[in-house]
Amino acid sequence: MKAFEYEEARDKLSTVLDTALIEDVIIRNGKGESFKISSLNSNTSGKSPLEGIKGIKVNITTQELVEMIREGRAGE
């Protein structure tokens, strides 16, 4: 979690929003009040970004899959 003072957050709104995509942001105003900003589009909830994606059935072993990945990486 990253914190900004109000003046800094106002001057660097783009940076604040970019940060909020990755982690929650706290903005403190001159009265001592704090406000939390978090993205509705990012993975700050702690859930896996792969949650909800269904798997597929394939007839290969784990070793075959690992070999395919290694071959693909070697070609880079």
Residue pairs with C-beta under 8 A, 6 or more apart in sequence:
1 23
1 24
1 25
1 26
2 19
2 23
2 24
2 25
2 26
3 25
3 26
3 27
3 28
4 12
4 16
4 25
4 26
4 27
4 28
5 27
5 28
6 27
6 28
6 29
6 30
9 16
9 25
9 27
16 25
16 27
16 37
17 37
17 39
19 25
20 37
20 38
20 39
20 42
20 44
21 39
21 41
21 42
22 42
22 44
23 44
24 36
24 37
24 38
24 44
25 36
25 37
25 38
26 34
26 35
26 36
26 37
27 34
27 35
27 37
28 34
28 35
29 35
38 44
43 49
60 68
